[in-house]
Amino acid sequence: MSDPEETFYTEERWQNWLDRVEQQDLDPEEEDSARLLLNLQDDAAIALAKIVRAFEEDRLDEAAATEEIEEVREVVLAEVEMDDEETAMLIDGVQTSLVPVFYAAEEYVVGGPPPEGTVGEYVEAAADAEAAEDMDAALGYLVQAGTLIVDGAELPMDAVEELEYGLVSEWVNGLDSLQTAMADPEVVEEDDDG
């Protein structure tokens, strides 16, 4: 069983981020706004990285780890009510980016990484699937790429830069957060709820 004192993510934590986002006059072209949104995204990815680490270190069994991932997903992907439509769209973008991250963490816990293929190959296959309008396949490929990233593989930046803007590029953006989180699963910025 998991240590009852280990909390990976809370609704309150997500809400704190949302409050900060709502209080700022967001302009995604501006560095501070972009960083705030990225921190929000990275913070959720870090929670997943910590769950995966706990699973690898046998502090959580498979059932407990998947349950923890599911709980974080329910908090982070719940519909967000925002007065400002543009802010709501930006949050929606963050949530979209995180979708494959949740699935990848879960897939890693349940099945591990795929026996063959590279992150770059899966990203390419996802882009091809998107071009063929098969978004389920595209997501599936990126989930596989994500399990490889959890396992220590790198997201090749050249493959990322070649992507057309679309769902796959948003999802890959989430995998980039996952890579950052796996490399350094420390709390983002100042943690003021200590």
C-alpha positions as CSV (number, residue, x, y, z in Angstrom):
1,M,0.0,0.0,0.0
2,S,1.1,3.5,-0.5
3,D,2.3,5.7,2.3
4,P,-0.9,7.7,3.3
5,E,1.3,10.8,3.8
6,E,2.5,10.8,0.2
7,T,0.2,13.1,-1.8
8,F,1.1,13.5,-5.4
9,Y,-1.4,16.2,-6.4
10,T,-4.5,17.8,-5.1
11,E,-7.4,19.7,-6.4
12,E,-6.3,22.6,-4.3
13,R,-3.0,22.7,-6.0
14,W,-4.6,22.8,-9.5
15,Q,-7.0,25.4,-8.3
16,N,-4.1,27.6,-7.0
17,W,-2.5,27.5,-10.5
18,L,-5.9,28.3,-12.1
19,D,-6.3,31.3,-9.8
20,R,-2.9,32.6,-10.6
21,V,-3.6,32.2,-14.3
22,E,-7.0,34.0,-13.9
23,Q,-5.4,36.9,-12.0
24,Q,-2.9,37.5,-14.8
25,D,-3.7,39.3,-18.0
26,L,-2.5,36.4,-20.1
27,D,-0.8,37.0,-23.5
28,P,0.7,33.7,-24.8
29,E,3.1,35.8,-26.9
30,E,4.5,37.3,-23.8
31,E,7.2,35.4,-21.9
32,D,5.7,35.6,-18.4
33,S,2.4,34.3,-19.6
34,A,3.9,31.5,-21.6
35,R,6.1,30.5,-18.6
36,L,3.1,30.5,-16.2
37,L,1.2,28.2,-18.6
38,L,4.2,26.0,-19.0
39,N,4.7,25.8,-15.3
40,L,1.1,24.8,-14.8
41,Q,1.6,22.0,-17.4
42,D,5.0,20.9,-16.0
43,D,3.6,20.8,-12.5
44,A,1.0,18.3,-13.5
45,A,3.6,16.3,-15.4
46,I,5.9,16.3,-12.3
47,A,3.1,14.8,-10.2
48,L,2.9,11.9,-12.7
49,A,6.7,11.5,-12.8
50,K,6.6,11.2,-9.0
51,I,3.8,8.5,-9.2
52,V,5.8,6.6,-11.8
53,R,9.0,6.8,-9.6
54,A,7.0,5.6,-6.5
55,F,5.8,2.7,-8.6
56,E,9.4,1.9,-9.8
57,E,10.6,2.0,-6.2
58,D,7.8,-0.4,-5.1
59,R,6.2,2.3,-2.9
60,L,3.1,1.9,-5.0
61,D,1.8,-1.3,-6.6
62,E,0.3,-1.3,-10.1
63,A,-3.3,-0.8,-8.9
64,A,-2.4,2.1,-6.5
65,A,-0.2,3.8,-9.1
66,T,-3.0,3.7,-11.8
67,E,-5.4,4.9,-9.2
68,E,-3.2,7.9,-8.4
69,I,-2.7,8.7,-12.1
70,E,-6.5,8.5,-12.5
71,E,-7.0,10.9,-9.6
72,V,-4.6,13.5,-11.0
73,R,-6.3,13.1,-14.4
74,E,-9.7,13.8,-13.0
75,V,-8.5,17.0,-11.3
76,V,-6.4,18.3,-14.2
77,L,-8.7,17.4,-17.1
78,A,-12.0,18.5,-15.5
79,E,-13.8,21.2,-17.3
80,V,-12.6,24.6,-16.2
81,E,-15.0,27.5,-15.8
82,M,-13.3,30.8,-16.6
83,D,-14.9,34.2,-17.2
84,D,-12.4,35.1,-19.8
85,E,-12.8,33.0,-22.9
86,E,-9.3,33.4,-24.1
87,T,-7.9,32.3,-20.8
88,A,-10.2,29.3,-20.8
89,M,-8.9,28.4,-24.3
90,L,-5.3,28.6,-23.0
91,I,-6.1,26.3,-20.1
92,D,-7.8,24.0,-22.5
93,G,-4.6,23.9,-24.6
94,V,-2.6,22.9,-21.5
95,Q,-5.2,20.2,-20.7
96,T,-5.0,19.0,-24.3
97,S,-1.2,18.8,-24.1
98,L,-1.4,16.7,-21.0
99,V,-3.7,14.0,-22.4
100,P,-1.0,11.7,-23.8
101,V,1.1,12.3,-20.6
102,F,-1.6,10.7,-18.5
103,Y,-2.0,7.8,-20.8
104,A,1.7,7.3,-21.1
105,A,2.2,7.2,-17.4
106,E,-0.6,4.7,-17.1
107,E,0.6,2.6,-20.0
108,Y,4.1,2.6,-18.5
109,V,2.8,1.3,-15.2
110,V,0.6,-1.4,-16.7
111,G,2.6,-2.5,-19.7
112,G,6.0,-0.8,-19.7
113,P,7.6,0.7,-22.8
114,P,7.2,-0.9,-26.3
115,P,9.9,-3.5,-27.1
116,E,10.9,-1.6,-30.3
117,G,10.8,1.8,-32.0
118,T,12.2,5.2,-31.0
119,V,10.5,8.3,-29.7
120,G,11.2,10.0,-33.0
121,E,9.6,7.1,-35.0
122,Y,6.5,7.2,-32.9
123,V,6.3,11.0,-33.2
124,E,6.6,10.7,-37.0
125,A,4.0,7.9,-37.1
126,A,1.7,10.2,-35.0
127,A,2.2,13.1,-37.5
128,D,1.3,10.7,-40.4
129,A,-1.8,9.5,-38.6
130,E,-2.9,13.1,-38.0
131,A,-2.4,13.8,-41.7
132,A,-4.7,10.8,-42.4
133,E,-7.1,12.2,-39.8
134,D,-6.8,9.1,-37.6
135,M,-6.4,10.9,-34.2
136,D,-6.9,7.7,-32.1
137,A,-3.9,6.2,-33.8
138,A,-1.9,9.5,-33.5
139,L,-2.6,9.5,-29.7
140,G,-1.7,5.8,-29.5
141,Y,1.7,6.5,-31.1
142,L,2.4,9.4,-28.8
143,V,1.5,7.3,-25.7
144,Q,4.1,4.8,-26.8
145,A,6.6,7.6,-27.3
146,G,5.7,8.8,-23.8
147,T,6.4,5.4,-22.2
148,L,9.8,5.5,-23.9
149,I,10.4,9.0,-22.4
150,V,9.4,7.7,-19.0
151,D,11.9,4.9,-19.5
152,G,14.7,7.4,-20.2
153,A,14.6,8.0,-23.9
154,E,14.9,11.6,-25.3
155,L,12.4,13.5,-27.4
156,P,14.3,14.4,-30.5
157,M,13.9,18.2,-31.0
158,D,14.3,18.0,-34.8
159,A,11.3,15.7,-35.1
160,V,9.3,18.2,-32.9
161,E,10.3,21.2,-35.0
162,E,9.1,19.6,-38.2
163,L,5.6,19.1,-36.9
164,E,2.7,21.1,-38.4
165,Y,0.7,23.0,-35.8
166,G,-2.2,20.8,-34.7
167,L,-3.2,18.3,-32.1
168,V,-0.1,16.2,-32.5
169,S,2.2,19.2,-31.9
170,E,0.1,20.1,-28.8
171,W,0.4,16.5,-27.5
172,V,4.1,16.5,-28.2
173,N,4.4,19.7,-26.2
174,G,2.9,17.6,-23.3
175,L,5.5,14.9,-23.8
176,D,8.2,17.6,-23.6
177,S,6.9,18.5,-20.2
178,L,6.9,14.8,-19.3
179,Q,10.6,14.6,-20.3
180,T,11.4,17.6,-18.2
181,A,9.5,16.1,-15.3
182,M,11.2,12.8,-15.5
183,A,14.6,14.4,-15.6
184,D,13.9,16.6,-12.6
185,P,10.7,15.7,-10.7
186,E,11.0,18.7,-8.4
187,V,8.3,21.2,-7.6
188,V,7.9,24.0,-10.1
189,E,8.8,27.5,-8.9
190,E,8.0,28.6,-5.4
191,D,5.8,26.2,-3.5
192,D,3.8,28.4,-1.3
193,D,1.4,25.8,0.2
194,G,4.1,24.2,2.4
